[in-house]
Amino acid sequence: MSALVALLGQRIRRDRLQLIFWIGGTALLALFTATAVATTYGDAAERDQILALAIQSPAILILRGLPQGGGLDAFVFFEIFTYLALLAGLMSTFLAVRHSRAEEESGRADLIGSTPVGRVLPTVATLVHGIGANILLGLGVVAGFVAGGMAVDGSFVAGVATTATGVAFLAVGLLVAQFLRTSRGANGVSVALVGIAFLLRGVGDALGTQTGPLAMASAWPSWLSPIGWAQHTAAYSGNSLAPLLLSAGLAVGCLIGVFGLQSVRDSGASLLPERRGRASARPLLAGAFGLAWRLQWGTVVAWAVGGAAFGLLAGSLSSLVQQAAASDPSIEHSLEAVVGGAGSVTQTLVAAMFGFVGVLAAACATQAVIRMRQEESLGTAELLLATPVSRVRWLVDYLVVGALAIVIVLAVAAGAGVLGLAASGDSSVGAGDVIATALAQVPAALVYLGVVALLFVLVPKATIGAGWAFVAAGVVVGEFGGLIGLPEWLRDVSPFTHTPVVTGAATDWSGGLWLAAVAVVAIAASVALMRRREVGTA
């Protein structure tokens, strides 16, 4: 028992700052949403109009959730819960991989395993740690909703649903870590599974059937997703915990697999063997840039696939939204109120969907810089810098890879969006407008590339945590700031707030120009300061 307490204390100490950000930020998001919705959509008629729009517009159902009535509390649950569950899933998978595969990859697991603690107890400590973190996350959601004036019983159900989703993905992350050789690969697959769960829930909601004037029942794809199971608790309207039995079953099944597989594989090994390398390197690997690209191309492809999914949805769903707007002229105004924008219905929809593509591009750029920090902390960067490659050249190569990653993610999304529009038969928005909307996301993504690079140069130890926190804060403040009622000056801090919304000839590109200027300054400063920067593993 004392060994378990020691291992648990080590994990808590190591994650204390990250968990404060995750749990505190999620709780504040719940609180701000509850209070802002009560202020902005306090009128029942306005809520009914928004829900009527959502029922007719699959795009809104994908981005928000499943309507379950026009009550204020149920409306808040519809607006924000799927994102709370998404945050719980991401927090849990990162935690699982950090204390399992990453420990084996760094060699620390071997040191601990050589003691009387053995190999099983650290996994048990990680499991207890992760469950405790998710319980605190659920309590934070309950506290946020209750403080926002929402019903206690429904808030409790929402909190339990958030915890159950996080625990399910904690077990999924631990299982994925048994199969992949690197923490980078395990994190990539785990995040992809969380994203697929969110998308399945969205598709199931979009294909659902109306069960009442302001309520819907989802289609079968939603029942394949832990996020969908949590949403089916119908907090504040149904308050049913029964769907969470599926989350518990998934967690138990994954944990049986974790402990079973861990007992038969060697520490540091993986069930999926690494592909054998070539006898001689390709010409691309003759330089530092080629190596940087080789280390990250798989990650770039994964983010690009996500961008393609959003682009395809933006194009293929446009005709459905146009039909709904034609039958009810008020829908166009309501759509602008829900997702922002000031153009036609299709332009507003495309701008909203590509706002999320911009987030993916920014995250991909952030991960490119974070990869530098990982190479430095593992000591492999010193091997490269022992060659004629300078520190500045090393940084510039990664910045170029990050910029290319942004272009690839947005280009793939734009191509998918154009194909979706062609398939839907909607000619109200041309291919040029879609491409312009994708280009509008470039400056904000470049800001993230430059600022995180500056963090890497000035405070390398904070690169990973602060980098992802910067992305998360930008999404919450920029994408949800209007919904949760944040003041204008705070929303202006997020680069996503200033991304131009393409509305044809009347598009205001000034925000993009300012963002590009900030990005250039940050990138130039990071390159200049890198000359004085020491490289080490600490």
C-alpha positions in Angstrom: 0.0 0.0 0.0 2.8 2.4 0.8 4.3 1.8 -2.7 1.0 2.6 -4.3 0.7 5.8 -2.3 4.2 6.8 -3.3 3.5 6.2 -7.0 0.2 8.0 -6.8 1.9 11.0 -5.1 4.5 11.1 -7.8 1.8 11.2 -10.5 -0.2 13.9 -8.7 2.9 16.0 -8.3 3.9 15.6 -11.9 0.4 16.5 -13.2 -0.6 19.1 -10.7 -0.4 22.1 -13.0 -1.8 20.3 -16.1 -4.8 19.0 -14.1 -5.5 22.4 -12.6 -5.7 23.8 -16.2 -7.9 20.9 -17.4 -10.3 20.7 -14.5 -10.4 24.5 -13.7 -10.9 25.4 -17.4 -13.6 22.9 -17.9 -15.5 24.0 -14.8 -15.2 27.6 -15.8 -16.5 26.7 -19.3 -19.5 25.1 -17.7 -20.1 28.1 -15.4 -19.7 30.8 -18.1 -21.9 28.9 -20.5 -24.7 28.5 -17.9 -24.6 32.2 -16.9 -24.2 33.5 -20.5 -27.0 31.4 -21.9 -29.4 32.5 -19.1 -28.6 36.1 -20.1 -28.5 35.8 -23.9 -31.2 33.2 -24.5 -33.4 33.8 -21.4 -36.4 34.3 -23.6 -38.2 31.0 -24.2 -39.3 32.0 -27.7 -35.7 32.7 -28.8 -34.6 29.3 -27.4 -37.4 27.6 -29.3 -36.4 29.3 -32.5 -32.8 28.2 -32.1 -33.8 24.6 -31.4 -36.2 24.6 -34.3 -33.3 25.7 -36.5 -31.0 23.0 -35.1 -33.6 20.3 -35.7 -33.7 21.3 -39.4 -29.9 21.9 -39.8 -27.7 18.8 -39.4 -24.6 21.0 -39.3 -25.7 22.5 -36.0 -26.5 19.1 -34.6 -23.0 17.9 -35.4 -21.4 21.0 -33.8 -23.6 21.2 -30.7 -25.6 18.2 -29.6 -29.1 16.7 -29.4 -32.1 18.9 -28.6 -34.1 17.7 -25.6 -36.6 20.5 -25.1 -36.7 24.2 -24.7 -36.1 24.5 -21.0 -33.2 26.7 -20.1 -31.2 24.0 -18.4 -31.8 21.5 -21.2 -30.7 24.2 -23.7 -27.4 24.7 -21.9 -26.8 21.0 -22.0 -27.5 21.0 -25.7 -25.1 23.9 -26.3 -22.0 22.8 -24.4 -22.1 19.2 -23.0 -20.5 17.5 -26.0 -17.5 19.8 -25.7 -17.2 19.1 -22.0 -17.2 15.3 -22.8 -14.6 15.9 -25.5 -12.3 17.7 -23.1 -12.7 14.9 -20.6 -11.7 12.4 -23.3 -8.6 14.3 -24.4 -7.4 14.9 -20.8 -7.8 11.2 -20.0 -6.0 9.8 -23.0 -3.1 12.2 -22.6 -2.8 11.2 -18.9 -2.9 7.5 -19.7 -0.2 7.7 -22.4 2.0 10.0 -20.3 2.2 7.5 -17.4 2.4 4.3 -19.5 4.0 4.3 -22.9 5.9 7.6 -22.4 7.4 6.1 -19.2 8.5 3.0 -21.1 9.9 5.0 -24.0 12.0 7.1 -21.6 13.3 4.2 -19.7 11.8 5.3 -16.3 9.4 2.3 -16.3 12.4 0.0 -16.3 13.9 1.7 -13.3 10.7 1.5 -11.4 10.0 -2.1 -12.5 13.4 -3.2 -11.2 12.2 -2.4 -7.7 9.8 -4.6 -5.6 7.0 -2.5 -7.1 7.0 -4.6 -10.2 5.2 -3.8 -13.5 1.5 -4.0 -12.5 1.4 -1.5 -9.6 2.5 1.5 -11.7 -0.5 0.8 -14.0 -2.8 0.5 -11.0 -1.5 3.9 -9.7 -2.1 5.5 -13.1 -5.6 4.1 -13.2 -6.4 5.4 -9.7 -4.8 8.7 -10.6 -6.9 9.0 -13.8 -10.1 8.0 -12.1 -9.5 10.6 -9.3 -8.8 13.3 -11.9 -12.0 12.5 -13.8 -14.0 12.5 -10.5 -12.6 16.0 -9.8 -13.5 17.0 -13.4 -17.0 15.8 -13.0 -17.4 17.7 -9.7 -16.0 20.8 -11.4 -18.8 20.5 -14.0 -21.4 20.0 -11.3 -20.1 23.1 -9.4 -20.0 25.2 -12.6 -23.5 24.4 -13.6 -25.0 24.7 -10.1 -23.2 28.1 -9.6 -24.7 29.1 -12.9 -28.2 28.6 -11.5 -29.0 25.2 -13.0 -30.9 22.4 -11.3 -28.8 20.3 -8.9 -30.1 16.9 -10.0 -29.5 17.5 -13.7 -26.1 19.0 -12.9 -25.2 15.9 -11.0 -26.1 13.7 -14.0 -24.1 15.9 -16.3 -21.1 15.7 -14.0 -21.3 11.9 -13.7 -21.7 11.6 -17.5 -18.5 13.7 -17.9 -16.6 11.5 -15.4 -17.8 8.3 -17.1 -16.7 9.5 -20.5 -13.2 10.4 -19.1 -12.8 7.1 -17.4 -13.8 5.2 -20.6 -11.2 7.1 -22.6 -8.6 6.6 -19.8 -9.0 2.9 -20.3 -8.9 3.3 -24.1 -5.6 5.3 -23.8 -4.0 2.6 -21.6 -5.0 -0.1 -24.1 -3.7 1.9 -27.1 -0.4 2.3 -25.2 0.0 -1.5 -25.2 0.0 -1.6 -29.0 2.2 1.4 -30.1 5.9 1.7 -29.7 6.1 5.4 -29.1 4.2 7.9 -27.0 3.7 10.1 -30.0 2.0 7.3 -31.9 -0.1 6.3 -28.9 -1.2 9.9 -28.4 -2.0 10.3 -32.0 -4.2 7.2 -32.2 -5.9 8.0 -28.9 -6.7 11.5 -30.0 -8.0 10.1 -33.3 -10.3 7.8 -31.4 -11.7 10.7 -29.3 -12.2 12.6 -32.5 -14.0 9.7 -34.1 -16.2 9.3 -31.1 -17.2 13.0 -31.4 -17.8 12.6 -35.1 -19.9 9.5 -34.6 -22.0 11.3 -32.0 -22.4 14.2 -34.4 -23.4 12.0 -37.4 -25.8 10.1 -35.2 -27.4 13.3 -34.1 -27.6 14.7 -37.6 -29.3 11.5 -38.8 -31.7 11.4 -35.9 -35.5 11.7 -35.9 -37.7 14.3 -34.3 -39.7 13.0 -31.3 -41.3 16.2 -30.3 -41.6 19.9 -31.2 -38.2 20.6 -29.8 -36.7 17.2 -29.2 -34.9 14.5 -31.2 -33.7 10.9 -30.9 -30.3 10.1 -32.4 -29.6 7.5 -35.0 -27.5 4.4 -34.3 -24.0 5.9 -35.0 -24.4 7.9 -31.8 -24.7 4.7 -29.8 -21.2 3.7 -31.0 -19.6 6.6 -29.1 -18.9 7.1 -25.4 -19.6 10.8 -26.0 -23.0 9.8 -27.4 -23.7 7.5 -24.4 -23.0 10.4 -22.1 -25.3 12.7 -24.1 -28.1 10.1 -23.9 -28.3 10.7 -20.2 -30.4 13.7 -21.2 -29.5 15.7 -18.1 -32.2 18.1 -16.9 -34.9 16.6 -19.2 -34.5 12.8 -18.6 -31.8 12.4 -16.0 -31.1 8.8 -16.9 -27.8 7.2 -15.8 -28.5 3.9 -17.6 -26.5 4.7 -20.8 -23.4 5.2 -18.7 -23.4 1.4 -18.1 -22.0 1.2 -21.7 -19.1 3.5 -20.6 -18.4 1.3 -17.6 -18.5 -1.8 -19.8 -16.0 -0.3 -22.3 -13.7 0.7 -19.5 -13.8 -2.7 -17.8 -13.2 -4.5 -21.2 -10.3 -2.3 -22.1 -8.7 -2.7 -18.6 -9.0 -6.5 -18.8 -7.1 -6.2 -22.1 -4.5 -3.8 -20.6 -3.5 -6.1 -17.6 -3.7 -9.2 -19.8 -1.5 -7.8 -22.5 1.0 -6.2 -20.1 1.6 -9.6 -18.4 2.8 -11.1 -21.7 4.9 -8.4 -23.3 8.3 -7.1 -22.4 8.7 -3.6 -20.9 9.3 -1.1 -23.7 8.0 -3.5 -26.4 4.8 -3.1 -28.3 2.3 -5.5 -29.7 2.5 -3.8 -33.1 6.1 -4.1 -34.2 7.9 -1.2 -35.7 8.4 -1.3 -39.4 11.9 -2.3 -40.4 14.0 0.6 -41.7 15.7 0.8 -45.0 19.3 -0.3 -45.4 20.1 3.2 -46.7 18.3 6.5 -46.2 16.5 8.3 -48.9 18.0 11.5 -50.3 15.5 13.5 -48.3 17.1 12.4 -45.0 20.5 13.9 -46.0 19.6 17.2 -44.3 18.0 18.4 -41.1 14.8 19.5 -42.8 14.3 16.0 -44.2 14.7 14.5 -40.8 12.2 17.0 -39.3 9.7 16.1 -41.9 10.2 12.4 -41.6 9.5 12.6 -37.8 6.3 14.4 -38.3 4.7 13.5 -41.6 2.4 10.9 -39.9 1.1 13.5 -37.5 0.5 16.0 -40.3 -1.5 13.4 -42.2 -3.6 12.7 -39.2 -4.5 16.4 -38.7 -5.2 16.7 -42.5 -7.7 13.8 -42.3 -9.5 15.7 -39.6 -9.5 18.8 -41.8 -10.8 16.8 -44.7 -13.7 15.6 -42.6 -14.8 19.1 -41.6 -14.3 20.4 -45.1 -16.5 17.6 -46.5 -19.2 18.2 -44.0 -19.2 21.9 -44.8 -19.8 21.2 -48.4 -22.1 18.3 -48.3 -24.5 19.7 -45.7 -24.9 23.1 -47.4 -27.8 22.1 -49.6 -29.7 20.8 -46.5 -29.2 24.1 -44.7 -30.3 26.0 -47.8 -33.5 24.0 -48.0 -34.2 24.7 -44.3 -33.6 28.4 -44.8 -35.9 28.5 -47.8 -38.8 27.1 -45.8 -38.2 29.4 -42.9 -36.6 32.9 -43.6 -35.8 33.4 -39.9 -33.3 30.5 -40.0 -30.6 32.5 -41.8 -30.7 35.1 -39.0 -30.6 32.4 -36.3 -27.7 30.6 -38.0 -25.7 33.7 -37.8 -26.5 34.0 -34.1 -25.5 30.5 -33.4 -22.2 30.2 -35.5 -21.4 33.7 -36.4 -21.0 35.3 -39.8 -22.7 37.9 -41.9 -23.0 36.4 -45.4 -25.4 33.9 -47.0 -26.5 30.7 -45.2 -23.9 28.6 -47.0 -21.1 31.1 -46.5 -21.9 31.3 -42.8 -21.9 27.5 -42.6 -18.6 27.1 -44.5 -17.0 29.9 -42.3 -18.1 28.1 -39.2 -16.8 24.7 -40.2 -13.5 26.1 -41.4 -13.1 27.9 -38.1 -12.7 24.4 -36.6 -10.3 23.5 -39.5 -8.2 26.5 -38.5 -8.1 25.1 -34.9 -6.7 21.8 -36.4 -4.1 23.7 -38.4 -3.0 25.7 -35.3 -2.8 22.5 -33.3 -0.7 20.8 -36.0 1.7 23.8 -36.1 1.9 23.7 -32.3 2.7 20.0 -32.3 5.6 20.7 -34.8 7.3 23.0 -32.3 6.5 20.6 -29.4 8.3 17.9 -31.3 11.4 20.0 -31.1 11.2 20.1 -27.3 10.7 16.4 -27.2 13.8 15.8 -29.3 15.7 18.1 -27.0 14.6 16.5 -23.8 15.3 13.0 -25.1 18.8 14.1 -26.0 18.5 13.2 -29.7 18.7 16.9 -30.7 22.3 17.1 -29.3 23.3 14.3 -31.7 22.0 16.3 -34.6 23.6 19.6 -33.4 26.9 17.8 -33.1 27.0 17.9 -36.9 27.4 21.1 -38.9 23.7 21.9 -38.4 23.4 25.1 -36.3 20.7 25.8 -33.6 19.1 28.4 -35.8 19.0 26.1 -38.8 17.4 23.4 -36.7 14.7 25.8 -35.5 14.1 27.2 -39.0 13.7 23.7 -40.4 11.0 22.9 -37.9 9.3 26.2 -38.5 9.2 25.5 -42.2 7.7 22.0 -41.4 5.1 23.7 -39.2 4.2 26.2 -41.9 3.9 23.4 -44.5 1.7 21.5 -42.1 -0.7 24.4 -41.9 -0.9 24.7 -45.6 -1.5 20.9 -46.1 -4.3 20.7 -43.5 -6.1 23.7 -44.9 -5.5 22.7 -48.6 -6.9 19.2 -48.0 -9.9 20.7 -46.1 -10.5 23.2 -49.0 -10.4 20.4 -51.5 -12.8 18.3 -49.6 -15.1 21.3 -49.1 -15.2 22.0 -52.9 -16.0 18.3 -53.6 -18.7 18.3 -51.0 -20.3 21.4 -52.5 -20.2 19.8 -56.0 -21.8 16.6 -54.7 -24.6 18.6 -52.9 -25.4 20.6 -56.0 -25.1 23.9 -54.1 -23.8 26.6 -56.4 -24.4 29.6 -54.1 -20.7 29.4 -52.9 -18.0 28.9 -55.5 -14.7 27.0 -55.2 -12.9 30.4 -54.9 -14.9 31.3 -51.8 -14.0 28.0 -50.1 -10.4 28.4 -50.9 -10.5 32.0 -49.6 -12.1 30.8 -46.4 -9.3 28.3 -46.0 -6.7 30.9 -46.6 -8.3 33.1 -44.0 -7.3 30.6 -41.4 -3.6 30.8 -42.2 -2.6 33.9 -40.2 -4.1 32.7 -36.9 -2.4 29.3 -37.3 0.9 31.1 -38.0 0.5 33.1 -34.8 0.4 29.8 -32.9 3.5 28.6 -34.7 5.4 31.8 -33.9 4.3 32.2 -30.3 4.9 28.6 -29.3 8.3 28.8 -31.0 9.1 31.8 -28.9 8.0 29.9 -25.8 10.4 27.1 -26.9 13.3 29.5 -27.1 12.6 31.5 -23.9 11.1 28.9 -21.5 11.7 25.5 -23.0 10.4 23.6 -20.0 7.0 25.2 -20.4 6.7 24.6 -24.2 4.4 21.5 -24.1 2.1 22.6 -21.3 1.9 26.3 -22.2 1.7 25.5 -25.9 -1.4 23.3 -25.6 -2.9 25.7 -23.0 -2.5 28.5 -25.5 -4.4 26.5 -28.1 -7.1 25.5 -25.6 -7.5 29.1 -24.4 -7.7 30.4 -27.9 -10.5 27.9 -28.8 -12.5 28.6 -25.6 -12.1 32.4 -25.8 -12.4 32.7 -29.6 -14.8 30.0 -30.6 -17.0 30.0 -27.5 -16.4 33.5 -26.2 -19.6 34.9 -27.6 -21.7 31.9 -26.3 -20.4 32.2 -22.8 -20.6 35.9 -22.6 -16.9 36.9 -22.3 -16.1 40.6 -22.6 -15.0 41.8 -26.0 -11.5 42.8 -24.8 -10.9 39.2 -23.6 -12.2 37.7 -26.8 -9.8 39.9 -28.8 -6.9 38.1 -27.1 -7.7 35.0 -29.2 -6.2 34.9 -32.7 -9.4 33.0 -33.8 -11.5 36.0 -33.0 -9.7 38.1 -35.7 -9.9 35.4 -38.5 -11.6 37.1 -41.5 -15.0 35.8 -42.4 -15.2 35.5 -46.1 -18.5 37.0 -47.5 -17.5 37.8 -51.0 -16.2 41.2 -52.1 -17.2 42.7 -48.7 -14.7 40.6 -46.8 -12.7 42.5 -44.3 -9.1 41.1 -44.4 -7.6 43.6 -41.9 -7.7 41.1 -39.0 -5.8 38.6 -41.0 -3.1 41.2 -41.9 -2.6 42.1 -38.2 -2.4 38.4 -37.3 0.2 37.9 -40.1 2.2 40.8 -38.7 2.2 39.3 -35.2 3.2 35.9 -36.6 6.2 37.4 -38.5 7.4 39.3 -35.4 7.1 36.2 -33.2 8.9 33.9 -35.7 11.6 36.5 -36.3 12.1 37.0 -32.5 12.4 33.2 -31.9 15.0 32.8 -34.7 17.0 35.8 -33.4 17.0 34.7 -29.8 17.8 31.1 -30.7 21.4 32.2 -31.3 21.8 32.7 -27.5 19.8 29.7 -26.4 21.5 26.7 -24.8 20.4 23.2 -25.8 20.0 20.6 -23.1 17.9 17.7 -21.8 16.6 19.6 -18.7 
